[in-house]
């Protein structure tokens, strides 16, 4: 039995191509219908941010200081270096900026600030009883020590260097109490200056002692040279022998 043309058309798969189109009007109606969602979300976000900023978050106050190191030497220390250079003695070098940053970033400086200001009760205020002047601790809990204070102070103080203008920036951030931020920054700079002065004094003292020893040795050599020369002039000796060892020590020949 032969299939009719109608049956063939019925068994033939039909492909329908529909063109995708965006109906701007329908889209506008959809957005209009759900417009309360982005508006509500935005208002809620702003409200939460305002509540957090004014009622929950603690304000953080910053004290900032800038230091412009002078690389040129000055004072007694540079004088010792100049004299030592004339005598052929090397006294070392190194940029002042690098040394200053090393001091500012040192734990020694921060510990001096903690001790000077008695910062532990301030840094751990929640555990300190001001009225009774004692720590509030749970059973078996140890009071904060200088190591704890050091770790907390490191988070409050920042030291950075602007290489373009050779300026060192020091910032101290402290929550709620601007006077504490200022006092920490003030004492931080004062103790840094003391450390630098102490190191400079110690270094200058060491250079001075070394130069004094060298001058004594030079004087001994000059005296011996004079004696040998007079002996040579008087005919007591026919030649002036070597009187210095390789390391500069006096041999005492002649």
C-alpha positions as CSV (number, residue, x, y, z in Angstrom):
1,X,0.0,0.0,0.0
2,X,1.5,3.3,-1.0
3,X,1.7,6.2,1.3
4,X,-0.2,9.3,0.2
5,X,1.5,12.7,-0.1
6,X,-0.4,13.8,3.0
7,X,1.0,11.0,5.1
8,X,4.5,11.9,3.8
9,X,4.0,15.4,4.9
10,X,2.8,14.3,8.3
11,X,5.9,12.1,8.9
12,X,8.3,14.8,7.8
13,X,9.8,16.7,10.7
14,X,8.9,20.4,10.8
15,X,11.4,23.0,11.7
16,X,10.2,26.3,13.0
17,X,12.6,29.3,13.3
18,X,11.5,32.0,15.6
19,X,13.4,35.2,15.8
20,X,14.5,36.3,19.2
21,X,13.4,39.9,19.9
22,X,13.7,42.1,23.0
23,X,10.5,43.9,23.8
24,X,11.7,47.1,25.5
25,X,8.2,47.9,26.7
26,X,7.9,44.5,28.3
27,X,11.3,44.9,29.9
28,X,10.3,48.4,31.2
29,X,7.1,46.9,32.7
30,X,9.1,44.2,34.4
31,X,11.6,46.6,35.9
32,X,8.8,48.9,37.0
33,X,7.1,45.9,38.7
34,X,10.2,44.9,40.6
35,X,11.7,48.4,41.1
36,X,11.3,48.2,44.9
37,X,14.0,45.5,45.2
38,X,17.1,47.6,44.1
39,X,15.6,50.7,45.9
40,X,15.0,48.8,49.1
41,X,18.5,47.1,48.9
42,X,20.2,50.4,48.4
43,X,18.4,52.1,51.2
44,X,19.0,49.2,53.6
45,X,22.7,49.2,52.7
46,X,23.0,52.9,53.4
47,X,21.1,52.6,56.6
48,X,23.3,49.8,57.9
49,X,26.4,51.7,57.0
50,X,25.2,54.8,58.9
51,X,24.2,52.7,61.9
52,X,27.6,51.0,61.9
53,X,29.6,54.2,61.5
54,X,27.7,56.2,64.2
55,X,26.7,53.6,66.7
56,X,28.9,50.5,66.4
57,X,32.3,51.3,64.9
58,X,34.8,53.0,67.2
59,X,36.4,56.1,65.7
60,X,40.1,55.8,65.1
61,X,42.3,58.9,65.5
62,X,45.6,59.3,63.7
63,X,48.7,61.3,64.6
64,X,51.2,61.7,61.8
65,X,54.8,63.0,61.8
66,X,57.2,63.4,59.0
67,X,61.0,63.3,59.3
68,X,63.5,64.6,56.7
69,X,66.9,63.0,57.5
70,X,70.0,65.0,56.7
71,X,72.6,62.8,55.1
72,X,75.4,65.2,55.5
73,X,77.5,64.6,58.6
74,X,77.8,67.2,61.3
75,X,79.1,67.6,64.9
76,X,81.8,65.8,66.7
77,X,81.3,62.4,65.1
78,X,82.0,63.7,61.6
79,X,85.1,65.4,63.0
80,X,86.5,62.1,64.2
81,X,85.7,60.6,60.9
82,X,87.7,63.3,59.1
83,X,90.7,62.9,61.4
84,X,90.5,59.1,61.1
85,X,90.4,59.5,57.3
86,X,93.6,61.6,57.3
87,X,95.3,58.9,59.3
88,X,94.1,56.2,56.9
89,X,91.7,54.7,59.4
90,X,88.3,53.5,58.1
91,X,85.4,54.2,60.5
92,X,82.6,52.8,58.5
93,X,79.6,54.5,56.9
94,X,76.0,53.8,56.0
95,X,73.2,56.1,55.2
96,X,71.6,58.0,58.0
97,X,68.1,57.3,56.6
98,X,68.6,53.5,56.7
99,X,69.9,53.7,60.3
100,X,67.1,56.0,61.4
101,X,64.5,53.6,59.9
102,X,66.1,50.7,61.7
103,X,65.8,52.5,65.0
104,X,62.2,53.5,64.3
105,X,61.2,50.0,63.5
106,X,63.1,48.4,66.3
107,X,61.4,46.6,69.2
108,X,63.8,48.3,71.6
109,X,62.2,51.7,70.8
110,X,58.6,50.4,71.2
111,X,59.5,48.8,74.5
112,X,61.0,52.1,75.8
113,X,57.7,53.8,74.9
114,X,55.7,51.2,76.7
115,X,57.8,51.5,79.9
116,X,57.9,55.3,79.8
117,X,54.1,55.7,79.4
118,X,53.2,52.6,81.4
119,X,51.1,51.7,78.3
120,X,50.0,48.2,79.3
121,X,46.9,49.4,81.3
122,X,46.0,51.7,78.4
123,X,46.6,49.1,75.6
124,X,44.6,46.5,77.6
125,X,42.0,48.9,79.1
126,X,39.3,46.2,79.1
127,X,41.3,44.2,81.6
128,X,42.4,47.0,83.8
129,X,40.5,48.1,87.0
130,X,41.3,51.8,87.3
131,X,39.7,52.3,90.7
132,X,41.6,49.4,92.3
133,X,44.7,49.7,90.2
134,X,44.8,46.1,89.3
135,X,44.2,43.6,86.5
136,X,40.8,42.0,86.0
137,X,41.6,38.4,85.2
138,X,39.7,35.1,84.9
139,X,40.9,32.1,86.8
140,X,44.2,30.9,85.5
141,X,44.7,33.9,83.2
142,X,48.0,35.7,83.2
143,X,48.2,39.6,83.1
144,X,49.4,41.1,79.9
145,X,53.2,41.5,79.8
146,X,55.6,43.6,77.7
147,X,55.6,41.1,74.8
148,X,51.8,41.4,74.6
149,X,52.0,45.2,74.7
150,X,54.8,45.1,72.0
151,X,52.6,43.1,69.6
152,X,49.7,45.4,70.1
153,X,51.8,48.5,69.7
154,X,53.2,47.3,66.5
155,X,49.7,47.3,65.0
156,X,49.2,50.9,66.1
157,X,52.5,52.4,64.7
158,X,53.4,52.5,61.1
159,X,56.8,53.6,59.6
160,X,57.1,54.2,55.9
161,X,59.6,55.9,53.6
162,X,58.9,58.1,50.6
163,X,62.0,57.5,48.5
164,X,61.1,60.2,46.0
165,X,61.4,63.0,48.5
166,X,63.5,61.1,51.1
167,X,60.9,61.6,53.8
168,X,60.0,59.2,56.6
169,X,56.4,59.0,57.6
170,X,55.3,57.9,61.1
171,X,51.6,57.3,61.9
172,X,50.0,56.3,65.1
173,X,46.4,55.1,65.0
174,X,44.4,54.7,68.2
175,X,40.7,54.1,68.7
176,X,38.4,56.6,70.5
177,X,41.2,58.6,72.3
178,X,43.1,61.1,70.1
179,X,45.2,62.2,73.1
180,X,46.6,58.7,73.5
181,X,47.6,58.7,69.8
182,X,49.3,62.0,70.2
183,X,51.2,61.0,73.4
184,X,52.4,57.7,71.8
185,X,53.7,59.6,68.7
186,X,55.3,62.3,70.9
187,X,57.1,59.8,73.2
188,X,58.0,57.6,70.2
189,X,59.9,60.5,68.6
190,X,61.5,61.5,71.9
191,X,62.8,58.0,72.7
192,X,64.0,57.6,69.1
193,X,66.0,60.8,69.4
194,X,67.5,59.5,72.7
195,X,68.5,56.2,71.2
196,X,70.1,58.0,68.2
197,X,72.0,60.4,70.6
198,X,73.1,57.4,72.7
199,X,74.4,55.5,69.7
200,X,76.1,58.6,68.3
201,X,77.8,59.3,71.7
202,X,78.9,55.7,72.1
203,X,80.3,55.6,68.5
204,X,82.1,58.9,68.9
205,X,83.5,57.8,72.2
206,X,84.8,54.6,70.6
207,X,86.4,56.5,67.7
208,X,88.0,59.0,70.2
209,X,89.5,56.1,72.3
210,X,90.8,54.5,69.1
211,X,92.4,57.7,67.9
212,X,94.0,58.4,71.3
213,X,95.6,55.0,71.2
214,X,96.8,55.6,67.7
215,X,98.2,59.0,68.6
216,X,100.1,57.4,71.5
217,X,101.6,54.8,69.2
218,X,102.6,57.5,66.6
219,X,104.3,59.5,69.4
220,X,106.3,56.5,70.4
221,X,107.3,55.9,66.8
222,X,108.3,59.5,66.4
223,X,110.4,59.5,69.6
224,X,112.2,56.3,68.5
225,X,112.8,57.8,65.0
226,X,114.4,60.9,66.6
227,X,116.7,58.7,68.8
228,X,117.8,56.6,65.8
229,X,118.4,59.7,63.7
230,X,120.6,61.3,66.5
231,X,122.5,58.0,66.8
232,X,123.0,58.0,63.1
233,X,124.3,61.6,63.0
234,X,126.7,60.9,65.9
235,X,128.0,57.8,64.1
236,X,126.7,55.4,66.6
237,X,124.9,53.5,63.9
238,X,125.6,53.2,60.2
239,X,122.0,52.9,59.0
240,X,118.5,53.3,60.4
241,X,116.8,49.9,60.7
242,X,113.1,49.1,60.2
243,X,111.3,49.9,63.4
244,X,107.7,49.0,62.5
245,X,106.2,45.6,62.1
246,X,103.5,45.0,59.4
247,X,100.7,45.5,61.9
248,X,102.3,48.8,63.1
249,X,103.6,47.4,66.4
250,X,107.0,48.7,67.7
251,X,109.9,46.3,67.2
252,X,112.4,48.3,69.2
253,X,115.3,47.6,66.9
254,X,118.4,49.9,67.1
